[in-house]
Amino acid sequence: MKKNYLIGLGGSGGKVITELYNRLREEKGEGFVLNNVQCIAIDTDQGELDKLAELGVKKVCISGAETVGQMVNHLGD
């Protein structure tokens, strides 16, 4: 069986991944989720990504200490 991918973008996306993951785990069981679902979160905030650690989510942080908004604001300086 092919894996299903849950991709969350930003803080809200991370919350959606958490909710869907927990619902699947309750309805289908832990084994089903581990074998069939891969979660990926993309965010500029490493702290938000760290909140997803218990789910085994693959995490992508797309900026460093500065947020994308802060980086854009510096371009105008």
Predicted model as a PDB file, atoms N, CA, C, CB and O in Angstrom, pLDDT in the B-factor column:
MODEL        1                                                                  
ATOM      1  N   MET A   1       0.843  -1.182   0.000  1.00 62.00           N  
ATOM      2  CA  MET A   1       0.000   0.000   0.000  1.00 62.00           C  
ATOM      3  C   MET A   1       0.886   1.241   0.000  1.00 62.00           C  
ATOM      4  CB  MET A   1      -0.958   0.000   1.220  1.00 62.00           C  
ATOM      5  O   MET A   1       1.898   1.293   0.699  1.00 62.00           O  
ATOM      6  N   LYS A   2       0.499   2.229  -0.781  1.00 79.00           N  
ATOM      7  CA  LYS A   2       1.247   3.475  -0.832  1.00 79.00           C  
ATOM      8  C   LYS A   2       0.968   4.308   0.406  1.00 79.00           C  
ATOM      9  CB  LYS A   2       0.898   4.265  -2.096  1.00 79.00           C  
ATOM     10  O   LYS A   2      -0.114   4.244   0.991  1.00 79.00           O  
ATOM     11  N   LYS A   3       1.967   5.090   0.794  1.00 82.00           N  
ATOM     12  CA  LYS A   3       1.794   5.998   1.937  1.00 82.00           C  
ATOM     13  C   LYS A   3       0.955   7.197   1.522  1.00 82.00           C  
ATOM     14  CB  LYS A   3       3.168   6.468   2.487  1.00 82.00           C  
ATOM     15  O   LYS A   3       0.994   7.653   0.380  1.00 82.00           O  
ATOM     16  N   ASN A   4       0.205   7.680   2.481  1.00 88.00           N  
ATOM     17  CA  ASN A   4      -0.542   8.919   2.326  1.00 88.00           C  
ATOM     18  C   ASN A   4       0.266  10.017   2.992  1.00 88.00           C  
ATOM     19  CB  ASN A   4      -1.983   8.811   2.939  1.00 88.00           C  
ATOM     20  O   ASN A   4       0.856   9.799   4.050  1.00 88.00           O  
ATOM     21  N   TYR A   5       0.298  11.187   2.391  1.00 88.00           N  
ATOM     22  CA  TYR A   5       1.078  12.297   2.923  1.00 88.00           C  
ATOM     23  C   TYR A   5       0.163  13.398   3.426  1.00 88.00           C  
ATOM     24  CB  TYR A   5       2.033  12.844   1.861  1.00 88.00           C  
ATOM     25  O   TYR A   5      -0.738  13.845   2.718  1.00 88.00           O  
ATOM     26  N   LEU A   6       0.402  13.830   4.652  1.00 87.00           N  
ATOM     27  CA  LEU A   6      -0.253  15.001   5.214  1.00 87.00           C  
ATOM     28  C   LEU A   6       0.797  16.096   5.245  1.00 87.00           C  
ATOM     29  CB  LEU A   6      -0.856  14.718   6.652  1.00 87.00           C  
ATOM     30  O   LEU A   6       1.827  15.948   5.902  1.00 87.00           O  
ATOM     31  N   ILE A   7       0.548  17.194   4.543  1.00 89.00           N  
ATOM     32  CA  ILE A   7       1.502  18.293   4.486  1.00 89.00           C  
ATOM     33  C   ILE A   7       0.850  19.521   5.109  1.00 89.00           C  
ATOM     34  CB  ILE A   7       1.957  18.579   3.018  1.00 89.00           C  
ATOM     35  O   ILE A   7      -0.201  19.978   4.658  1.00 89.00           O  
ATOM     36  N   GLY A   8       1.484  20.044   6.146  1.00 90.00           N  
ATOM     37  CA  GLY A   8       0.973  21.220   6.834  1.00 90.00           C  
ATOM     38  C   GLY A   8       1.892  22.402   6.601  1.00 90.00           C  
ATOM     39  O   GLY A   8       3.111  22.279   6.714  1.00 90.00           O  
ATOM     40  N   LEU A   9       1.316  23.540   6.277  1.00 90.00           N  
ATOM     41  CA  LEU A   9       2.088  24.748   6.021  1.00 90.00           C  
ATOM     42  C   LEU A   9       1.749  25.777   7.090  1.00 90.00           C  
ATOM     43  CB  LEU A   9       1.803  25.307   4.596  1.00 90.00           C  
ATOM     44  O   LEU A   9       0.596  26.184   7.231  1.00 90.00           O  
ATOM     45  N   GLY A  10       2.763  26.193   7.840  1.00 89.00           N  
ATOM     46  CA  GLY A  10       2.579  27.198   8.880  1.00 89.00           C  
ATOM     47  C   GLY A  10       1.999  26.604  10.156  1.00 89.00           C  
ATOM     48  O   GLY A  10       1.787  25.396  10.264  1.00 89.00           O  
ATOM     49  N   GLY A  11       1.752  27.481  11.114  1.00 89.00           N  
ATOM     50  CA  GLY A  11       1.229  27.048  12.408  1.00 89.00           C  
ATOM     51  C   GLY A  11      -0.121  26.369  12.304  1.00 89.00           C  
ATOM     52  O   GLY A  11      -0.360  25.361  12.969  1.00 89.00           O  
ATOM     53  N   SER A  12      -1.009  26.906  11.479  1.00 93.00           N  
ATOM     54  CA  SER A  12      -2.328  26.288  11.301  1.00 93.00           C  
ATOM     55  C   SER A  12      -2.204  24.926  10.634  1.00 93.00           C  
ATOM     56  CB  SER A  12      -3.242  27.199  10.468  1.00 93.00           C  
ATOM     57  O   SER A  12      -2.923  23.990  10.986  1.00 93.00           O  
ATOM     58  N   GLY A  13      -1.305  24.817   9.686  1.00 92.00           N  
ATOM     59  CA  GLY A  13      -1.077  23.527   9.029  1.00 92.00           C  
ATOM     60  C   GLY A  13      -0.585  22.475  10.007  1.00 92.00           C  
ATOM     61  O   GLY A  13      -0.971  21.310   9.922  1.00 92.00           O  
ATOM     62  N   GLY A  14       0.266  22.887  10.937  1.00 91.00           N  
ATOM     63  CA  GLY A  14       0.747  21.966  11.969  1.00 91.00           C  
ATOM     64  C   GLY A  14      -0.377  21.492  12.872  1.00 91.00           C  
ATOM     65  O   GLY A  14      -0.411  20.333  13.284  1.00 91.00           O  
ATOM     66  N   LYS A  15      -1.307  22.410  13.179  1.00 92.00           N  
ATOM     67  CA  LYS A  15      -2.459  22.046  14.010  1.00 92.00           C  
ATOM     68  C   LYS A  15      -3.377  21.069  13.274  1.00 92.00           C  
ATOM     69  CB  LYS A  15      -3.247  23.307  14.420  1.00 92.00           C  
ATOM     70  O   LYS A  15      -3.921  20.147  13.883  1.00 92.00           O  
ATOM     71  N   VAL A  16      -3.548  21.270  11.971  1.00 93.00           N  
ATOM     72  CA  VAL A  16      -4.369  20.359  11.177  1.00 93.00           C  
ATOM     73  C   VAL A  16      -3.730  18.975  11.134  1.00 93.00           C  
ATOM     74  CB  VAL A  16      -4.562  20.905   9.748  1.00 93.00           C  
ATOM     75  O   VAL A  16      -4.421  17.968  11.286  1.00 93.00           O  
ATOM     76  N   ILE A  17      -2.418  18.920  10.929  1.00 91.00           N  
ATOM     77  CA  ILE A  17      -1.719  17.628  10.938  1.00 91.00           C  
ATOM     78  C   ILE A  17      -1.943  16.912  12.262  1.00 91.00           C  
ATOM     79  CB  ILE A  17      -0.208  17.823  10.688  1.00 91.00           C  
ATOM     80  O   ILE A  17      -2.247  15.719  12.281  1.00 91.00           O  
ATOM     81  N   THR A  18      -1.795  17.632  13.366  1.00 91.00           N  
ATOM     82  CA  THR A  18      -1.979  17.030  14.687  1.00 91.00           C  
ATOM     83  C   THR A  18      -3.388  16.467  14.837  1.00 91.00           C  
ATOM     84  CB  THR A  18      -1.703  18.061  15.790  1.00 91.00           C  
ATOM     85  O   THR A  18      -3.565  15.340  15.302  1.00 91.00           O  
ATOM     86  N   GLU A  19      -4.386  17.249  14.445  1.00 93.00           N  
ATOM     87  CA  GLU A  19      -5.775  16.802  14.561  1.00 93.00           C  
ATOM     88  C   GLU A  19      -6.050  15.574  13.689  1.00 93.00           C  
ATOM     89  CB  GLU A  19      -6.726  17.938  14.176  1.00 93.00           C  
ATOM     90  O   GLU A  19      -6.624  14.594  14.166  1.00 93.00           O  
ATOM     91  N   LEU A  20      -5.651  15.618  12.435  1.00 91.00           N  
ATOM     92  CA  LEU A  20      -5.880  14.485  11.539  1.00 91.00           C  
ATOM     93  C   LEU A  20      -5.130  13.238  11.993  1.00 91.00           C  
ATOM     94  CB  LEU A  20      -5.467  14.847  10.124  1.00 91.00           C  
ATOM     95  O   LEU A  20      -5.673  12.134  11.963  1.00 91.00           O  
ATOM     96  N   TYR A  21      -3.892  13.418  12.408  1.00 88.00           N  
ATOM     97  CA  TYR A  21      -3.090  12.296  12.881  1.00 88.00           C  
ATOM     98  C   TYR A  21      -3.772  11.621  14.074  1.00 88.00           C  
ATOM     99  CB  TYR A  21      -1.673  12.770  13.265  1.00 88.00           C  
ATOM    100  O   TYR A  21      -3.890  10.396  14.117  1.00 88.00           O  
ATOM    101  N   ASN A  22      -4.216  12.422  15.032  1.00 90.00           N  
ATOM    102  CA  ASN A  22      -4.866  11.864  16.221  1.00 90.00           C  
ATOM    103  C   ASN A  22      -6.184  11.179  15.887  1.00 90.00           C  
ATOM    104  CB  ASN A  22      -5.107  12.957  17.244  1.00 90.00           C  
ATOM    105  O   ASN A  22      -6.503  10.137  16.460  1.00 90.00           O  
ATOM    106  N   ARG A  23      -6.943  11.750  14.973  1.00 93.00           N  
ATOM    107  CA  ARG A  23      -8.207  11.113  14.559  1.00 93.00           C  
ATOM    108  C   ARG A  23      -7.948   9.784  13.861  1.00 93.00           C  
ATOM    109  CB  ARG A  23      -9.003  12.045  13.628  1.00 93.00           C  
ATOM    110  O   ARG A  23      -8.621   8.792  14.142  1.00 93.00           O  
ATOM    111  N   LEU A  24      -6.985   9.761  12.960  1.00 90.00           N  
ATOM    112  CA  LEU A  24      -6.642   8.512  12.282  1.00 90.00           C  
ATOM    113  C   LEU A  24      -6.172   7.453  13.264  1.00 90.00           C  
ATOM    114  CB  LEU A  24      -5.568   8.757  11.236  1.00 90.00           C  
ATOM    115  O   LEU A  24      -6.543   6.285  13.154  1.00 90.00           O  
ATOM    116  N   ARG A  25      -5.360   7.863  14.217  1.00 90.00           N  
ATOM    117  CA  ARG A  25      -4.857   6.932  15.219  1.00 90.00           C  
ATOM    118  C   ARG A  25      -6.006   6.347  16.039  1.00 90.00           C  
ATOM    119  CB  ARG A  25      -3.846   7.629  16.139  1.00 90.00           C  
ATOM    120  O   ARG A  25      -6.008   5.155  16.347  1.00 90.00           O  
ATOM    121  N   GLU A  26      -6.973   7.179  16.390  1.00 93.00           N  
ATOM    122  CA  GLU A  26      -8.135   6.704  17.158  1.00 93.00           C  
ATOM    123  C   GLU A  26      -9.019   5.776  16.332  1.00 93.00           C  
ATOM    124  CB  GLU A  26      -8.961   7.891  17.656  1.00 93.00           C  
ATOM    125  O   GLU A  26      -9.490   4.755  16.832  1.00 93.00           O  
ATOM    126  N   GLU A  27      -9.245   6.133  15.059  1.00 93.00           N  
ATOM    127  CA  GLU A  27     -10.175   5.370  14.221  1.00 93.00           C  
ATOM    128  C   GLU A  27      -9.551   4.127  13.598  1.00 93.00           C  
ATOM    129  CB  GLU A  27     -10.711   6.250  13.131  1.00 93.00           C  
ATOM    130  O   GLU A  27     -10.200   3.085  13.505  1.00 93.00           O  
ATOM    131  N   LYS A  28      -8.296   4.233  13.170  1.00 91.00           N  
ATOM    132  CA  LYS A  28      -7.658   3.141  12.432  1.00 91.00           C  
ATOM    133  C   LYS A  28      -6.604   2.389  13.234  1.00 91.00           C  
ATOM    134  CB  LYS A  28      -7.031   3.679  11.188  1.00 91.00           C  
ATOM    135  O   LYS A  28      -6.244   1.264  12.887  1.00 91.00           O  
ATOM    136  N   GLY A  29      -6.109   3.005  14.305  1.00 89.00           N  
ATOM    137  CA  GLY A  29      -5.083   2.369  15.124  1.00 89.00           C  
ATOM    138  C   GLY A  29      -3.686   2.893  14.823  1.00 89.00           C  
ATOM    139  O   GLY A  29      -3.406   3.379  13.728  1.00 89.00           O  
ATOM    140  N   GLU A  30      -2.820   2.782  15.823  1.00 86.00           N  
ATOM    141  CA  GLU A  30      -1.443   3.279  15.727  1.00 86.00           C  
ATOM    142  C   GLU A  30      -0.680   2.622  14.577  1.00 86.00           C  
ATOM    143  CB  GLU A  30      -0.703   3.035  17.043  1.00 86.00           C  
ATOM    144  O   GLU A  30       0.041   3.296  13.841  1.00 86.00           O  
ATOM    145  N   GLY A  31      -0.840   1.308  14.425  1.00 87.00           N  
ATOM    146  CA  GLY A  31      -0.129   0.585  13.366  1.00 87.00           C  
ATOM    147  C   GLY A  31      -0.476   1.079  11.984  1.00 87.00           C  
ATOM    148  O   GLY A  31       0.402   1.218  11.131  1.00 87.00           O  
ATOM    149  N   PHE A  32      -1.749   1.346  11.752  1.00 86.00           N  
ATOM    150  CA  PHE A  32      -2.175   1.860  10.452  1.00 86.00           C  
ATOM    151  C   PHE A  32      -1.496   3.182  10.148  1.00 86.00           C  
ATOM    152  CB  PHE A  32      -3.696   2.027  10.409  1.00 86.00           C  
ATOM    153  O   PHE A  32      -0.971   3.392   9.055  1.00 86.00           O  
ATOM    154  N   VAL A  33      -1.513   4.070  11.130  1.00 84.00           N  
ATOM    155  CA  VAL A  33      -0.925   5.393  10.922  1.00 84.00           C  
ATOM    156  C   VAL A  33       0.570   5.285  10.654  1.00 84.00           C  
ATOM    157  CB  VAL A  33      -1.178   6.293  12.139  1.00 84.00           C  
ATOM    158  O   VAL A  33       1.078   5.910   9.724  1.00 84.00           O  
ATOM    159  N   LEU A  34       1.276   4.501  11.455  1.00 82.00           N  
ATOM    160  CA  LEU A  34       2.727   4.367  11.286  1.00 82.00           C  
ATOM    161  C   LEU A  34       3.093   3.782   9.935  1.00 82.00           C  
ATOM    162  CB  LEU A  34       3.305   3.501  12.387  1.00 82.00           C  
ATOM    163  O   LEU A  34       4.114   4.157   9.359  1.00 82.00           O  
ATOM    164  N   ASN A  35       2.287   2.878   9.423  1.00 88.00           N  
ATOM    165  CA  ASN A  35       2.603   2.201   8.165  1.00 88.00           C  
ATOM    166  C   ASN A  35       2.085   2.916   6.922  1.00 88.00           C  
ATOM    167  CB  ASN A  35       2.048   0.821   8.195  1.00 88.00           C  
ATOM    168  O   ASN A  35       2.591   2.686   5.824  1.00 88.00           O  
ATOM    169  N   ASN A  36       1.089   3.774   7.079  1.00 88.00           N  
ATOM    170  CA  ASN A  36       0.415   4.329   5.904  1.00 88.00           C  
ATOM    171  C   ASN A  36       0.407   5.844   5.786  1.00 88.00           C  
ATOM    172  CB  ASN A  36      -0.962   3.866   5.893  1.00 88.00           C  
ATOM    173  O   ASN A  36       0.003   6.378   4.753  1.00 88.00           O  
ATOM    174  N   VAL A  37       0.842   6.541   6.820  1.00 87.00           N  
ATOM    175  CA  VAL A  37       0.750   8.005   6.803  1.00 87.00           C  
ATOM    176  C   VAL A  37       2.121   8.625   7.093  1.00 87.00           C  
ATOM    177  CB  VAL A  37      -0.298   8.498   7.838  1.00 87.00           C  
ATOM    178  O   VAL A  37       2.795   8.252   8.053  1.00 87.00           O  
ATOM    179  N   GLN A  38       2.510   9.565   6.256  1.00 88.00           N  
ATOM    180  CA  GLN A  38       3.730  10.341   6.482  1.00 88.00           C  
ATOM    181  C   GLN A  38       3.335  11.797   6.617  1.00 88.00           C  
ATOM    182  CB  GLN A  38       4.768  10.142   5.325  1.00 88.00           C  
ATOM    183  O   GLN A  38       2.674  12.345   5.735  1.00 88.00           O  
ATOM    184  N   CYS A  39       3.734  12.433   7.719  1.00 88.00           N  
ATOM    185  CA  CYS A  39       3.398  13.832   7.967  1.00 88.00           C  
ATOM    186  C   CYS A  39       4.614  14.710   7.694  1.00 88.00           C  
ATOM    187  CB  CYS A  39       2.900  14.029   9.419  1.00 88.00           C  
ATOM    188  O   CYS A  39       5.737  14.387   8.082  1.00 88.00           O  
ATOM    189  N   ILE A  40       4.364  15.817   7.022  1.00 88.00           N  
ATOM    190  CA  ILE A  40       5.419  16.779   6.706  1.00 88.00           C  
ATOM    191  C   ILE A  40       4.914  18.171   7.094  1.00 88.00           C  
ATOM    192  CB  ILE A  40       5.817  16.719   5.177  1.00 88.00           C  
ATOM    193  O   ILE A  40       3.825  18.573   6.684  1.00 88.00           O  
ATOM    194  N   ALA A  41       5.695  18.899   7.876  1.00 89.00           N  
ATOM    195  CA  ALA A  41       5.332  20.251   8.285  1.00 89.00           C  
ATOM    196  C   ALA A  41       6.378  21.238   7.785  1.00 89.00           C  
ATOM    197  CB  ALA A  41       5.190  20.342   9.820  1.00 89.00           C  
ATOM    198  O   ALA A  41       7.581  20.999   7.889  1.00 89.00           O  
ATOM    199  N   ILE A  42       5.899  22.344   7.245  1.00 87.00           N  
ATOM    200  CA  ILE A  42       6.767  23.409   6.736  1.00 87.00           C  
ATOM    201  C   ILE A  42       6.395  24.690   7.479  1.00 87.00           C  
ATOM    202  CB  ILE A  42       6.621  23.587   5.166  1.00 87.00           C  
ATOM    203  O   ILE A  42       5.230  25.090   7.500  1.00 87.00           O  
ATOM    204  N   ASP A  43       7.383  25.323   8.083  1.00 87.00           N  
ATOM    205  CA  ASP A  43       7.108  26.522   8.874  1.00 87.00           C  
ATOM    206  C   ASP A  43       8.367  27.362   8.960  1.00 87.00           C  
ATOM    207  CB  ASP A  43       6.599  26.155  10.293  1.00 87.00           C  
ATOM    208  O   ASP A  43       9.471  26.866   8.731  1.00 87.00           O  
ATOM    209  N   THR A  44       8.201  28.629   9.287  1.00 83.00           N  
ATOM    210  CA  THR A  44       9.351  29.510   9.517  1.00 83.00           C  
ATOM    211  C   THR A  44       9.731  29.532  10.992  1.00 83.00           C  
ATOM    212  CB  THR A  44       9.044  30.936   9.030  1.00 83.00           C  
ATOM    213  O   THR A  44      10.770  30.083  11.356  1.00 83.00           O  
ATOM    214  N   ASP A  45       8.909  28.943  11.834  1.00 85.00           N  
ATOM    215  CA  ASP A  45       9.106  28.970  13.281  1.00 85.00           C  
ATOM    216  C   ASP A  45       9.508  27.583  13.781  1.00 85.00           C  
ATOM    217  CB  ASP A  45       7.824  29.453  13.998  1.00 85.00           C  
ATOM    218  O   ASP A  45       8.680  26.674  13.843  1.00 85.00           O  
ATOM    219  N   GLN A  46      10.766  27.431  14.130  1.00 85.00           N  
ATOM    220  CA  GLN A  46      11.266  26.135  14.604  1.00 85.00           C  
ATOM    221  C   GLN A  46      10.518  25.677  15.854  1.00 85.00           C  
ATOM    222  CB  GLN A  46      12.772  26.217  14.896  1.00 85.00           C  
ATOM    223  O   GLN A  46      10.317  24.478  16.049  1.00 85.00           O  
ATOM    224  N   GLY A  47      10.107  26.615  16.696  1.00 88.00           N  
ATOM    225  CA  GLY A  47       9.360  26.267  17.905  1.00 88.00           C  
ATOM    226  C   GLY A  47       8.042  25.570  17.579  1.00 88.00           C  
ATOM    227  O   GLY A  47       7.665  24.607  18.247  1.00 88.00           O  
ATOM    228  N   GLU A  48       7.346  26.054  16.556  1.00 88.00           N  
ATOM    229  CA  GLU A  48       6.095  25.408  16.140  1.00 88.00           C  
ATOM    230  C   GLU A  48       6.369  24.013  15.593  1.00 88.00           C  
ATOM    231  CB  GLU A  48       5.371  26.261  15.079  1.00 88.00           C  
ATOM    232  O   GLU A  48       5.607  23.080  15.846  1.00 88.00           O  
ATOM    233  N   LEU A  49       7.450  23.876  14.850  1.00 88.00           N  
ATOM    234  CA  LEU A  49       7.807  22.557  14.322  1.00 88.00           C  
ATOM    235  C   LEU A  49       8.153  21.589  15.434  1.00 88.00           C  
ATOM    236  CB  LEU A  49       8.977  22.670  13.357  1.00 88.00           C  
ATOM    237  O   LEU A  49       7.812  20.409  15.360  1.00 88.00           O  
ATOM    238  N   ASP A  50       8.822  22.073  16.459  1.00 89.00           N  
ATOM    239  CA  ASP A  50       9.210  21.209  17.579  1.00 89.00           C  
ATOM    240  C   ASP A  50       7.998  20.638  18.309  1.00 89.00           C  
ATOM    241  CB  ASP A  50      10.082  21.984  18.560  1.00 89.00           C  
ATOM    242  O   ASP A  50       8.085  19.559  18.896  1.00 89.00           O  
ATOM    243  N   LYS A  51       6.872  21.344  18.281  1.00 87.00           N  
ATOM    244  CA  LYS A  51       5.657  20.862  18.925  1.00 87.00           C  
ATOM    245  C   LYS A  51       5.135  19.578  18.278  1.00 87.00           C  
ATOM    246  CB  LYS A  51       4.585  21.935  18.877  1.00 87.00           C  
ATOM    247  O   LYS A  51       4.359  18.843  18.888  1.00 87.00           O  
ATOM    248  N   LEU A  52       5.561  19.313  17.052  1.00 87.00           N  
ATOM    249  CA  LEU A  52       5.085  18.138  16.313  1.00 87.00           C  
ATOM    250  C   LEU A  52       5.986  16.925  16.473  1.00 87.00           C  
ATOM    251  CB  LEU A  52       4.960  18.471  14.853  1.00 87.00           C  
ATOM    252  O   LEU A  52       5.745  15.890  15.853  1.00 87.00           O  
ATOM    253  N   ALA A  53       7.014  17.038  17.291  1.00 82.00           N  
ATOM    254  CA  ALA A  53       8.017  15.977  17.419  1.00 82.00           C  
ATOM    255  C   ALA A  53       7.416  14.632  17.814  1.00 82.00           C  
ATOM    256  CB  ALA A  53       9.055  16.377  18.436  1.00 82.00           C  
ATOM    257  O   ALA A  53       7.837  13.596  17.300  1.00 82.00           O  
ATOM    258  N   GLU A  54       6.449  14.634  18.709  1.00 79.00           N  
ATOM    259  CA  GLU A  54       5.875  13.378  19.188  1.00 79.00           C  
ATOM    260  C   GLU A  54       5.132  12.601  18.100  1.00 79.00           C  
ATOM    261  CB  GLU A  54       4.938  13.655  20.332  1.00 79.00           C  
ATOM    262  O   GLU A  54       4.892  11.403  18.249  1.00 79.00           O  
ATOM    263  N   LEU A  55       4.769  13.276  17.012  1.00 81.00           N  
ATOM    264  CA  LEU A  55       4.063  12.612  15.927  1.00 81.00           C  
ATOM    265  C   LEU A  55       5.013  12.010  14.899  1.00 81.00           C  
ATOM    266  CB  LEU A  55       3.132  13.584  15.251  1.00 81.00           C  
ATOM    267  O   LEU A  55       4.568  11.342  13.966  1.00 81.00           O  
ATOM    268  N   GLY A  56       6.298  12.235  15.055  1.00 82.00           N  
ATOM    269  CA  GLY A  56       7.251  11.725  14.072  1.00 82.00           C  
ATOM    270  C   GLY A  56       7.161  12.447  12.740  1.00 82.00           C  
ATOM    271  O   GLY A  56       7.413  11.864  11.686  1.00 82.00           O  
ATOM    272  N   VAL A  57       6.804  13.708  12.798  1.00 85.00           N  
ATOM    273  CA  VAL A  57       6.620  14.520  11.597  1.00 85.00           C  
ATOM    274  C   VAL A  57       7.974  14.893  11.004  1.00 85.00           C  
ATOM    275  CB  VAL A  57       5.802  15.790  11.915  1.00 85.00           C  
ATOM    276  O   VAL A  57       8.896  15.264  11.731  1.00 85.00           O  
ATOM    277  N   LYS A  58       8.089  14.795   9.692  1.00 85.00           N  
ATOM    278  CA  LYS A  58       9.259  15.317   8.996  1.00 85.00           C  
ATOM    279  C   LYS A  58       9.093  16.822   8.965  1.00 85.00           C  
ATOM    280  CB  LYS A  58       9.413  14.711   7.540  1.00 85.00           C  
ATOM    281  O   LYS A  58       8.048  17.323   8.549  1.00 85.00           O  
ATOM    282  N   LYS A  59      10.115  17.551   9.401  1.00 82.00           N  
ATOM    283  CA  LYS A  59       9.993  19.001   9.561  1.00 82.00           C  
ATOM    284  C   LYS A  59      10.930  19.753   8.619  1.00 82.00           C  
ATOM    285  CB  LYS A  59      10.283  19.398  11.007  1.00 82.00           C  
ATOM    286  O   LYS A  59      12.077  19.359   8.406  1.00 82.00           O  
ATOM    287  N   VAL A  60      10.413  20.836   8.067  1.00 78.00           N  
ATOM    288  CA  VAL A  60      11.208  21.705   7.214  1.00 78.00           C  
ATOM    289  C   VAL A  60      11.051  23.134   7.724  1.00 78.00           C  
ATOM    290  CB  VAL A  60      10.777  21.584   5.713  1.00 78.00           C  
ATOM    291  O   VAL A  60       9.954  23.692   7.702  1.00 78.00           O  
ATOM    292  N   CYS A  61      12.155  23.721   8.183  1.00 78.00           N  
ATOM    293  CA  CYS A  61      12.146  25.118   8.613  1.00 78.00           C  
ATOM    294  C   CYS A  61      12.716  25.939   7.467  1.00 78.00           C  
ATOM    295  CB  CYS A  61      12.972  25.330   9.944  1.00 78.00           C  
ATOM    296  O   CYS A  61      13.854  25.726   7.047  1.00 78.00           O  
ATOM    297  N   ILE A  62      11.916  26.883   6.960  1.00 77.00           N  
ATOM    298  CA  ILE A  62      12.329  27.596   5.751  1.00 77.00           C  
ATOM    299  C   ILE A  62      13.031  28.915   6.024  1.00 77.00           C  
ATOM    300  CB  ILE A  62      11.142  27.848   4.889  1.00 77.00           C  
ATOM    301  O   ILE A  62      13.269  29.693   5.100  1.00 77.00           O  
ATOM    302  N   SER A  63      13.364  29.174   7.276  1.00 69.00           N  
ATOM    303  CA  SER A  63      14.188  30.345   7.570  1.00 69.00           C  
ATOM    304  C   SER A  63      14.925  30.109   8.867  1.00 69.00           C  
ATOM    305  CB  SER A  63      13.332  31.635   7.651  1.00 69.00           C  
ATOM    306  O   SER A  63      14.650  29.152   9.590  1.00 69.00           O  
ATOM    307  N   GLY A  64      15.848  30.978   9.149  1.00 59.00           N  
ATOM    308  CA  GLY A  64      16.624  30.861  10.370  1.00 59.00           C  
ATOM    309  C   GLY A  64      15.984  31.638  11.499  1.00 59.00           C  
ATOM    310  O   GLY A  64      14.790  31.501  11.765  1.00 59.00           O  
ATOM    311  N   ALA A  65      16.788  32.456  12.161  1.00 58.00           N  
ATOM    312  CA  ALA A  65      16.309  33.214  13.314  1.00 58.00           C  
ATOM    313  C   ALA A  65      15.251  34.238  12.926  1.00 58.00           C  
ATOM    314  CB  ALA A  65      17.468  33.910  13.998  1.00 58.00           C  
ATOM    315  O   ALA A  65      14.383  34.570  13.732  1.00 58.00           O  
ATOM    316  N   GLU A  66      15.318  34.734  11.708  1.00 61.00           N  
ATOM    317  CA  GLU A  66      14.351  35.725  11.253  1.00 61.00           C  
ATOM    318  C   GLU A  66      13.186  35.032  10.548  1.00 61.00           C  
ATOM    319  CB  GLU A  66      15.023  36.751  10.313  1.00 61.00           C  
ATOM    320  O   GLU A  66      13.364  34.004   9.894  1.00 61.00           O  
ATOM    321  N   THR A  67      12.001  35.604  10.688  1.00 60.00           N  
ATOM    322  CA  THR A  67      10.864  35.099   9.929  1.00 60.00           C  
ATOM    323  C   THR A  67      10.967  35.623   8.501  1.00 60.00           C  
ATOM    324  CB  THR A  67       9.511  35.522  10.587  1.00 60.00           C  
ATOM    325  O   THR A  67      11.760  36.521   8.217  1.00 60.00           O  
ATOM    326  N   VAL A  68      10.174  35.065   7.617  1.00 57.00           N  
ATOM    327  CA  VAL A  68      10.172  35.522   6.234  1.00 57.00           C  
ATOM    328  C   VAL A  68       9.782  36.997   6.187  1.00 57.00           C  
ATOM    329  CB  VAL A  68       9.205  34.669   5.373  1.00 57.00           C  
ATOM    330  O   VAL A  68      10.377  37.767   5.433  1.00 57.00           O  
ATOM    331  N   GLY A  69       8.783  37.403   6.988  1.00 61.00           N  
ATOM    332  CA  GLY A  69       8.370  38.809   7.016  1.00 61.00           C  
ATOM    333  C   GLY A  69       9.495  39.730   7.434  1.00 61.00           C  
ATOM    334  O   GLY A  69       9.673  40.797   6.848  1.00 61.00           O  
ATOM    335  N   GLN A  70      10.262  39.331   8.446  1.00 63.00           N  
ATOM    336  CA  GLN A  70      11.384  40.146   8.890  1.00 63.00           C  
ATOM    337  C   GLN A  70      12.445  40.238   7.794  1.00 63.00           C  
ATOM    338  CB  GLN A  70      11.992  39.568  10.178  1.00 63.00           C  
ATOM    339  O   GLN A  70      13.037  41.296   7.580  1.00 63.00           O  
ATOM    340  N   MET A  71      12.677  39.133   7.110  1.00 55.00           N  
ATOM    341  CA  MET A  71      13.667  39.135   6.029  1.00 55.00           C  
ATOM    342  C   MET A  71      13.252  40.087   4.911  1.00 55.00           C  
ATOM    343  CB  MET A  71      13.856  37.714   5.470  1.00 55.00           C  
ATOM    344  O   MET A  71      14.081  40.818   4.368  1.00 55.00           O  
ATOM    345  N   VAL A  72      11.950  40.075   4.568  1.00 59.00           N  
ATOM    346  CA  VAL A  72      11.434  40.966   3.523  1.00 59.00           C  
ATOM    347  C   VAL A  72      11.553  42.415   3.953  1.00 59.00           C  
ATOM    348  CB  VAL A  72       9.972  40.632   3.194  1.00 59.00           C  
ATOM    349  O   VAL A  72      11.909  43.273   3.146  1.00 59.00           O  
ATOM    350  N   ASN A  73      11.258  42.700   5.217  1.00 65.00           N  
ATOM    351  CA  ASN A  73      11.365  44.084   5.715  1.00 65.00           C  
ATOM    352  C   ASN A  73      12.810  44.598   5.618  1.00 65.00           C  
ATOM    353  CB  ASN A  73      10.872  44.167   7.182  1.00 65.00           C  
ATOM    354  O   ASN A  73      13.026  45.774   5.325  1.00 65.00           O  
ATOM    355  N   HIS A  74      13.787  43.735   5.860  1.00 60.00           N  
ATOM    356  CA  HIS A  74      15.188  44.152   5.767  1.00 60.00           C  
ATOM    357  C   HIS A  74      15.583  44.468   4.332  1.00 60.00           C  
ATOM    358  CB  HIS A  74      16.101  43.068   6.328  1.00 60.00           C  
ATOM    359  O   HIS A  74      16.488  45.269   4.101  1.00 60.00           O  
ATOM    360  N   LEU A  75      14.917  43.852   3.377  1.00 56.00           N  
ATOM    361  CA  LEU A  75      15.239  44.128   1.971  1.00 56.00           C  
ATOM    362  C   LEU A  75      14.927  45.585   1.626  1.00 56.00           C  
ATOM    363  CB  LEU A  75      14.452  43.177   1.037  1.00 56.00           C  
ATOM    364  O   LEU A  75      15.571  46.170   0.755  1.00 56.00           O  
ATOM    365  N   GLY A  76      13.942  46.168   2.308  1.00 54.00           N  
ATOM    366  CA  GLY A  76      13.569  47.555   2.029  1.00 54.00           C  
ATOM    367  C   GLY A  76      14.496  48.564   2.695  1.00 54.00           C  
ATOM    368  O   GLY A  76      14.408  49.755   2.398  1.00 54.00           O  
ATOM    369  N   ASP A  77      15.387  48.122   3.594  1.00 53.00           N  
ATOM    370  CA  ASP A  77      16.302  49.044   4.296  1.00 53.00           C  
ATOM    371  C   ASP A  77      17.388  49.577   3.398  1.00 53.00           C  
ATOM    372  CB  ASP A  77      16.934  48.357   5.480  1.00 53.00           C  
ATOM    373  O   ASP A  77      18.228  50.359   3.843  1.00 53.00           O  
TER     374      ASP A  77                                                      
ENDMDL                                                                          
END                                                                             
